[in-house]
Each structure stands twice: as structure tokens, then as C-alpha cells.
Amino acid sequence: MSDTTRRGFVKNSAATAAGMTLIGALVAEQAETADAAAPPAHDGPVVAYLRDARSGEVTVLVNEREITVHDRKLAARIARAAR
């Protein structure tokens, strides 16, 4: 029979869960850093057109493409930069 008590089992389980959470957070942070450091996949200018700062609607023009996103933080940063 094992010498493991319920209390010891719970402590070990909690420590393992905390460790796995930390590892997951570190891996996610590294992935975000790698994405931010990656060079753009296009050549040429990128134009951001702020349609509505309150709703966060921003249209991005890249080459012949037009992409509309809704990002209030980005819209606020663009509006502040335009002052």
C-alpha cells in the first residue's frame, strides 16, 4: 500500500497544477513575443483609416486589400497620435 495521505496528495496536485499553469503562461508569452518580432508578410505601405473612434472601427489598407477591424484601444491610440 502507498504511504501517500489525502493531504499530501492534494498538496502535490495543487503544486503540479500551479507549475503547469506557470509553464503555460510562459509558453504563451514566448509565442506572443515571436509573433510581434516577426517581419511583415508584405512589402509597401500600410494605411490605417479610422472610420469611427467611438466604436473602434479601423480600416486597414494593404496593397489591394481592405480589412476592417473593431479595436477600441487601437482606435484610441490612432486618435491620440493624430492630435
Contact map, one row per residue, 1 for C-alpha under 8 A:
11100000000000000000000000000000000000000000000000000000000000000000000000000000000
11110000000000000000000000000000000000000000000000000000000000000000000000000000000
11111000000000000000000000000000000000000000000000000000000000000000000000000000000
01111101100000000000000000000000000000000000000000000000000000000000000000000000000
00111111100000000000000000000000000000000000000000000000000000000000000000000000000
00011111110000000000000000000000000000000000000000000000000000000000000000000000000
00001111111000000000000000000000000000000000000000000000000000000000000000000000000
00011111111100000000000000000000000000000000000000000000000000000000000000000000000
00011111111110000000000000000000000000000000000000000000000000000000000000000000000
00000111111111000000000000000000000000000000000000000000000000000000000000000000000
00000011111111100000000000000000000000000000000000000000000000000000000000000000000
00000001111111110000000000000000000000000000000000000000000000000000000000000000000
00000000111111111000000000000000000000000000000000000000000000000000000000000000000
00000000011111111100000000000000000000000000000000000000000000000000000000000000000
00000000001111111110000000000000000000000000000000000000000000000000000000000000000
00000000000111111111000000000000000000000000000000000000000000000000000000000000000
00000000000011111111100000000000000000000000000000000000000000000000000000000000000
00000000000001111111110000000000000000000000000000000000000000000000000000000000000
00000000000000111111111000000000000000000000000000000000000000000000000000000000000
00000000000000011111111100000000000000000000000000000000000000000000000000000000000
00000000000000001111111110000000000000000000000000000000000000000000000000000000000
00000000000000000111111111000000000000000000000000000000000000000000000000000000000
00000000000000000011111111100000000000000000000000000000000000000000000000000000000
00000000000000000001111111110000000000000000000000000000000000000000000000000000000
00000000000000000000111111111000000000000000000000000000000000000000000000000000000
00000000000000000000011111111100000000000000000000000000000000000000000000000000000
00000000000000000000001111111110000000000000000000000000000000000000000000000000000
00000000000000000000000111111111000000000000000000000000000000000000000000000000000
00000000000000000000000011111111100000000000000000000000000000000000000000000000000
00000000000000000000000001111111110000000000000000000000000000000000000000000000000
00000000000000000000000000111111111000000000000000000000000000000000000000000000000
00000000000000000000000000011111111100000000000000000000000000000000000000000000000
00000000000000000000000000001111111110000000000000000000000000000000000000000000000
00000000000000000000000000000111111111000000000000000000000000000000000000000000000
00000000000000000000000000000011111111000000000000000000000000000000000000000000000
00000000000000000000000000000001111111000000000000000000000000000000000000000000000
00000000000000000000000000000000111111100000000000000000000000000000000000000000000
00000000000000000000000000000000011111110000000000000000000000000000000000000000000
00000000000000000000000000000000000011111000000000000000000000000000000000000000000
00000000000000000000000000000000000001111110000000000000000000000000000000000000000
00000000000000000000000000000000000000111110000000000000000000000000000000000000000
00000000000000000000000000000000000000011111000000000000000000000000000000000000000
00000000000000000000000000000000000000011111100000000000000000000000000000000000000
00000000000000000000000000000000000000000111110000000000000001100000000000000000000
00000000000000000000000000000000000000000011111000000000000001100000000000000000000
00000000000000000000000000000000000000000001111100000000000111100000000000000000000
00000000000000000000000000000000000000000000111110000000000111000000000000000000000
00000000000000000000000000000000000000000000011111000000011110000000000000000000000
00000000000000000000000000000000000000000000001111100000011110000000000000000000000
00000000000000000000000000000000000000000000000111111001111000000000000000100110000
00000000000000000000000000000000000000000000000011111000111000000000000000000000000
00000000000000000000000000000000000000000000000001111111110000000000000000100000000
00000000000000000000000000000000000000000000000001111111110000000000000100110010000
00000000000000000000000000000000000000000000000000011111100000000000000100100000000
00000000000000000000000000000000000000000000000000011111100000000000011100000000000
00000000000000000000000000000000000000000000000001011111110000000000111111110000000
00000000000000000000000000000000000000000000000001111111111000000001111100100000000
00000000000000000000000000000000000000000000000111111001111100000001111000100000000
00000000000000000000000000000000000000000000000111100000111110000111100000000000000
00000000000000000000000000000000000000000000011110000000011111000111100000000000000
00000000000000000000000000000000000000000000011110000000001111111110000000000000000
00000000000000000000000000000000000000000001111000000000000111111100000000000000000
00000000000000000000000000000000000000000001110000000000000011111000000000000000000
00000000000000000000000000000000000000000000000000000000000011111100000000000000000
00000000000000000000000000000000000000000000000000000000000011111110000000000000000
00000000000000000000000000000000000000000000000000000000001111011111000000000000000
00000000000000000000000000000000000000000000000000000000001110001111100000000000000
00000000000000000000000000000000000000000000000000000000111100000111110000000000000
00000000000000000000000000000000000000000000000000000001111100000011111000000000000
00000000000000000000000000000000000000000000000000000011110000000001111100000000000
00000000000000000000000000000000000000000000000000000011110000000000111111100000000
00000000000000000000000000000000000000000000000000001111100000000000011111110000000
00000000000000000000000000000000000000000000000000000001000000000000001111111000000
00000000000000000000000000000000000000000000000000000001000000000000001111111100000
00000000000000000000000000000000000000000000000001011101110000000000001111111110000
00000000000000000000000000000000000000000000000000001001000000000000000111111111000
00000000000000000000000000000000000000000000000000000000000000000000000011111111100
00000000000000000000000000000000000000000000000001000000000000000000000001111111110
00000000000000000000000000000000000000000000000001001000000000000000000000111111111
00000000000000000000000000000000000000000000000000000000000000000000000000011111111
00000000000000000000000000000000000000000000000000000000000000000000000000001111111
00000000000000000000000000000000000000000000000000000000000000000000000000000111111
00000000000000000000000000000000000000000000000000000000000000000000000000000011111
